[in-house]
């Protein structure tokens, strides 16, 4: 029992002792005090002497002994007071007995044994009290017994209802947990299945940039890339919403250039604006700090979604992106001259999967997730987001983010030199030939020599006889997956045990990267492959540790 329950119990015990002393003299309260001292001492002894063990069941006398003993003591005291005390004590005694009944019923949904240990005492006292009362004649006793029987029936019915309700709640909780697990498993599977082909589409589109293309072919290639990135935006929105709901999305804080970030976003959407004959204007207040401290990826995501929405619903006119300092951070505002919204549409605008009206998805497309993601990301950054809109005149979305000014980070070195992989030998292990082609195109363009393997067995065989600087290892492969291959490499079954290994994974749920690092990977790179990020990762890991090779005569 907790310290709070013990204090409350001792206070009520003391109050009852005072009433017994007032009505019956010194003997009953002394007896009452002695019984409670013994019971409290028993509780203290059990708390200090008994240490529960994991996986073992607590003995029955320890679980039920104290509540049964306390209930018996209080029931005897209340019954005796009801028989021999004045009218005030009779009333108090009945209330105590009913309180014990309620206390016992409370355990109906928790423990049958605890309930059965508590309820007999007060029911026996309620039954015996009228039989021993001197002023009760036969008729009074019969009425009292019938009343007690009705109370027992009510208690049984209440227990049945409470148990049924509790079982329904337990089933609902199990179903909800199972649904949550199924949703997570489905998202993980869909992430892998969608990201794998998208890796091929975007990776090969990147590789084609270096080919000689005429103007029309270059335009087709750009459309392919834009469509692929559009699909990735939808997929990432769904995954981000699931991570936020599960409380597993974490923000990273680092210095970033807000002007460069905004310029990149304008460049990304400039072609879309040009094709719609809409002016895309970037207006940055000169007083805005160049460097801010925050999660650049999430700030970019918020601004990208706002600009995307503005261009989607603007057929003519302009979209203006304004960035300005505020007293506590920075203001991001996106104003358009599009269709606008009514007050009713604005009220439900930030709800997941909800758009302005039923015709929005049919006319403009989209999932209705972008603004919901923005709202939750802004909330996570302790900011505010809102909208002002008039039907037919356009809308203005504003996000106020408490991002502090920061200093320019120290340069890590010459970027061109860091990405020079000339002479590096890289082994790409992937069962998908398209993924191998994508990785080969990216790495060979940076000067690396690339070899490939289709599964873990082939990779181990090559590592036993060839030297490589870095291994890019797919996680999910037939025959032997990446995790098992890494375990064997680290165990010394394939050359260098300290060989840098990068996990190439289409898994994007929370904790996947940490899980892979714990298995022995040196880094984890998501699919679709981001060329710049992959090259930086390989460049950072390519320098092998000194290795002493023993010559065998």
N, C-alpha and C positions, 0 to 999 in steps of 0.2 A: 504494500500500500504506500502511496506517495506521502510526502511530508504534509502537503496541504490537506489531504483526507484525514491524516492523523490529528492535525490541529483542530479541524472541524469536529471530529469525533470526540476529542477530549473536551472541547467547549460544551457540546451537547451533554456529554456524560456529567460534567460538573453542574450544569443547570438542572439535570434530573436529580442529581444528588442533593442539591439545595431544596428542591420540591419535596423530596422524601424526608429530609430533615425537618422541614416546616410542618408537614402533615403527620408524620409518624414517629418523630423523635430521633435519637442518635443511632439506634441499632441498625435499622434498614439502610441508612446512607453509608455506615461503616462497612456493612456487608457488601453493599453495591460497589464501594471503592475497592475493597479487597478483590472482588471478582474481576473488576476491570484492570487492576494492577497485574493480576496473573495473566489475563488475556493479552495485554499490551507487552508484557515481558515475553510471552510466548512468541509474539510477532517479531520482536527485536531479535530473539534467539534464532528464529528461522532465517531472518534476513542476513545475519552474520555467519551462520553455520552452513547454510545450504547454498551451493554454487551450481546453478543449472549448467548442464553440458549440452553442447550442440548435438542434435540428433537423438538425445535421450529424453524420455517422457518423465515429467515431474511426478513423483509418487502421489497417489490419491489423497493420502492423509495430509500432505502439505498443501495441496491445491484446495481441498474442501474443508479441512479441519478448522482453520481460523474463521471463515465466514459462517460455518455451521455453529461454532461455539459462541460467537458474538450474537448471532441471531437468537440462539436459545436463551442467552442471558437477558437480552432485551425483551424477548417474549415473556419470560417468567416474571420479570419486573413489571411489565405492562399489565399482564394478567392479574398479578397480585394486587397492583394498585387499583385496577378496575373493580376487584371484588371488595377490597377493604377500604378504599379511599373515598373522600368526599366527591361531590359531583364534578368539581373541576379536575380532580385527578382521574376520574372515570373517563371524562372527555379526552384528556391528554393521553391516557393509556390507549383508547380506541384509535386516536390519530397516529400514535407510534406504531401500533400493529398494522394499520393500513399503509403507513410509510414503509414498513418492512415488506409488505406484499408488493408494493410498487417496485421496491428495490430488487426483489426476486424476479419480477416480470421483466425487468430491464435486461436480465441475463438470458432471456428466452432466445435471442438471436445470436448470442455469443457462445454460451456453454450450457447444455442441458444439465450437466452435473452440478454446476454452481447454482443454477436456479432451483434444482431439487434439494440442495443443501440449505437454501435460505427459506423457501416457502413453507415447509412443514411447521416450523416453530410458530409463526404468527397465526396460521390457520388453526393449529391445536389450541392456542391461547384463546382465539376468538370463539372456539367451540366450547371449551371448558368454562370460560368465564360466566356465561349465563346459567350453566348447570350448577355452579357453585354459589351464585348470587342468592342471598337470602330472600330478597323481595320478589324474585321471579317465581310465579306459580307455574303449574304444568302448561297452561296455555301460552304464557310468555316464553317458556323454554322451547315449546314447539315452534312458535313463530321465529324465535332466534335461530333455531337449527335450520328451519327452512330458508331463512335469510342467508345463513352461512353456506348452505348448499347452493343457493343462487350465485353467491360470490365465487364459489369454487367453479361453477359452470361458466361464469363470465371469464374467470382467469384462464380456464382451459381454452375457451373460444378466442380470447385475446392472444394467447400463446400461439394458437394455430394460425391466426391471421398474421401475426408478427413473423412467424417462421416462414410462411408462404411468401410474404412480402420480401423478406430477406433473401430467400432463395431466388426470387425473381430478380432482385437487384444483383445478386452474385452472377446469375446467368447473363444479365445485361452487361455487367462489367467484363465478364469473360468474352462475350461476343464483341464488345467494343475493343478490347485489347487484341483479340484475334483479327478484327477488321483493320486495326492500326498496323499490326504485323504484316497482314496481307498487303496493305497499301504500300508499306515500306519495301516489301519484297518485290511487288509489282513495279514500283518506281525504279528500284535498283536494276531489275531485269530490263525494263524499257530503256533506262539510261544506257545500259551496255549495248542493247540491240540497236538503238538509234545512233549512238555515238560512233559505233564501229563503221557503218557505211558513210556517215558524215565525215569521218576521218579521211576516207578515201576521196570523197568529193572535194573537200576543201584543201586537202593536202596536194592532190594532183592539180587542182586549179592554181595553187601557189607555184607548183613546179612549172606550169605552163607559162608563167609570167616571163620567164627567161627565153621562151621560144620566139621566133620571128612570126608575128601574127599581123595580118592586115587589120584595118580599122574595124571592119564588121566582126571579125573573129575576136578582137580585143573586147568589143562591146558585149559579145556573147559570153566571153569569159567573165567579165565583170558582173553580168546578170547571174551567172551561175554562183559566183561568190556571194552576191547579195542575197540570193534565195537561200543558200546554205546557211549564212549567218542569221537569216530570218527564222529558219527552222531551229537553229541553236538557241535563239532568244526565247522561243516558246518553250523549248525543253528546259532551259535554265530557269525560266520563271516558275514552271511547275515544281522543279526540284527545290528552288529557293523557298517557295511557299511552304512546302512540306518541312524543310529544315526550320523555318521560322516557327511554324506551328509546334514542332517538337522541341523548340528551345535550343537547337543545336547549331544555329548559325552564329558564328563569332565574327566580330569586327577586328580588323587589323589597323593599327595606328602607325602611320609613317608620314614623313614629309612628302608632299607632291605639289607639282606646278599646276595651279588651277587654270592659268591661261593656256598652257599647252594642252591640258585635258579638254578644255572647251573648244580649242581649235581643231583637235582631232575629231570631236563629235560633229562639228560643223562640216569637216571634210567628208566624214562618213555619209552624211545626209545631203550633201550638196548636189549630188547627181539626182537623187529622188526629187529634191526641190526644183532642179532645172527641168526635169521631164514634166513636172506639173506646172511649170511657169510660175512658181511661187518664190518670192525673194526670201532667202534665209539669212538673217542678219544677226551678227554677234556683237553685242554691246557690253564691254567690260569697263566698269568704272576705274579710272586711273588710281583711285585710292585703295583699290582691292590689293591685299598682300599677294605677292607673287607666289609665295610658298605657304601652304596650309598644312596643318597636322590632322590626319584622319585616315579613313579607309578610302583610298582613291578609287578602288574597283566599285565600291558601293555608291560613291558619289557619282561616278560615271554612269552606273546603272540607272540611278534616279534621273539624271539629266537626259540620258539616252531615251528612256521611256517617255519622258515629257515631250521631247522633241519629236519622237516617233508619233505620238498621239496627235500633236499639233499638226504635223504634215499630213497625217491620215485624214483629218477632218477639215482640211483647208484646201479648197479648190482654186481660189484666186486670192491675190493679195500678198501677204507676207507673214512670216513667222520670225519673231524676234526673241533671241536668247539674251537675257540681261543678267549680269553678275555684278553685285555691288557689296561693299562691306556693311555690316550692321554693328550695333554696339557690342554684341556677344559672338559674332561670327560672320557668316556670309549669307547673302540672299541669292537664290537661284530663281529666276522668273522666266517663264516661257509664255509669250503672248502670241495669239494667232487671230486671223480674221476669218475663221471658219464658221461652222454651222451654229456654234453656241449651244447652250443648254438651259432648260428650265430649272426652277428651284427644286422641283421634285426629282429631276434627273441628277442634280448636284448632290442631293442627300444620300443617294445610294451609289454614288460614283466610285467610292473607294472599297466597295464590297467585292470579294473574289468572284470571278465568273459573271459579274453583272456589268452590263453596258447601259448606255443612255436609254435606249428603247429596243424593242424586238427587231426593228429593221436595221439596227447598227451593224450587227454581225453580217447580215446579208449584203448590205451596201459597202461596208468598209473592211470586213474581216476582223480577225483578232480573237483573243480568248477572254478578254476582260480581266486578265491577271495583272497587267502592267501597273496600273494605278494602285491596286491592292498591295503589290510588292513595294511600290514607292512609299505608301503610307507606313507600312511596317518597318521598312529600312530607316525612314526618317525618325520614326518613334524610337528605334533602337539607338539612333545617334542623338537622342534627346532633343530632337528638333520638332518643327511644326510644318505641316503642308496644308494648303488650302486652295480654293478655286473661286474665281469671280467670273461670271459668265452671263451673257444676255443672248437669248435666241436670235439667230440671224446676224449677230454682230461679233461673234468670236468669244474667246475665253482667255483667261490669264491664270496660270498655275504658278504658285509661289511656294518655295521650300526654304525655310529658315533653318540653317544648320549651325550649331555652336562649334565651329571649327576655329581653333586658335591659330594665329599666325606662327610661322615656323621659319627656321633658317635653311638655306640651301644645303642639302646633304653633301658631304665630301665625295668627290668623284672617286669611283672605285678603280679607275684606270682607263686606259684607252679602249673604247668599245670595239673598234675595228680589230685591235690586236687580240682582245679577249675572244672574239668570235672567229679567229683564224684557226681552223682545224687541220691545216695542211700537215700531213704526216700521221695524223691520228688514225688508229685502227679501231673500228667500231663493229661489234657483232650485234645484229638486229635479230631477235628471236620472236617470231610471230607466226601463227598458223595461217594467217590471212595474207595472201600474196599481194593484195592491193595495199595493205598496211606496210608491207615490206618495201613496196615500190615508193610509197610516200616518204618513208623514213630515208630510203636510199637517195631519193632526189634532193631532199633537204640537206642531208649531210654531205653528199658529194659536191653540191654547189658551194659548200664552205671549205672544200679541200680534203675531206676525210676519205679514207679507204674503207669501204663497207662490205661486210660479209653477212650472210643470212643463214638462219636455221629455222626449221618449221616447228620444232617442239623442244622440250627440255632435254630429251635424250640426245638429239642431234647436237644441241648446244654444248652439252657436257663432253661429247666426243670431240668436238672441235677445240674446246678449251684445253683439253688434255695435250694437244699437239701443236696448238697455235697460240701466239701472244696477241692479246688485245688490250687496248687502253680502257675501253668502256664497253659495257654490255647494256643494250636496250632490251628489256625482257617484258613480253606480254604476260599478263597475270593468268588469263583463262586460256588454256590450250589443252588439246586432247593428249592422251598417252602420259605426259608429265607436264603439269602446269608450272607457272613461274615460281610459285611459292616453294614447291618441292625442289625445283632446280636450284633456287637460291640456297635452300637448306643444305643441299649436297655440296654446293660450291663452298659454302662457309665451313663445311665439315672436312674440306681438303680433298674432295673426290674429283676435282677438275682444275688443276693448276693453282693459281694464286688464290688464297682464301680472302685476301683483302681487295680483290678486283672490284672496282666501282660498278655497281649495277643499278640501273634506273628502271623503275616499274612503269610500263606503259599500260594504263588502265582506262577503261571506259566507265568504271564505277565512279559515281560522283556523290554518294551519300556521305553524311557526316561521319567522320572517324575512319573512312577508308584509307586515307593517306597515312594516318598514324598507325593503323593496323599493318600496313605494308612495311613501314619503317621498322616496326617492332619485329617483323619476320626476317629482317636482314638486308632489305633494300637500302641503298644510300640516298635515293630520292624517288619521288613519284611524279610522273608527268601525265596529265589527263589527255584523253582523246575527245574530240579531234585535236591533233598535234598543233600546238602553236609554234611555228618555226623559230621565232626569235627566242622564246623561252626554252625550247629544246636545245638550240645551239648554245645558249648560255649555260645550261645545265651540263652539257657534255664538255664544254670548254673548262668549266670549273672542276670537273672530276677527272679530266683526261690525264693529269700528271700522276703517273703511278708511283707508289711508294717504292723505295729501293728494295730490290729483290736479289738475294744471294743464291745463285744456282750452283749446285755441286756437280762437278764433272765426274762422270762414271767411266772408269778405265775399262 
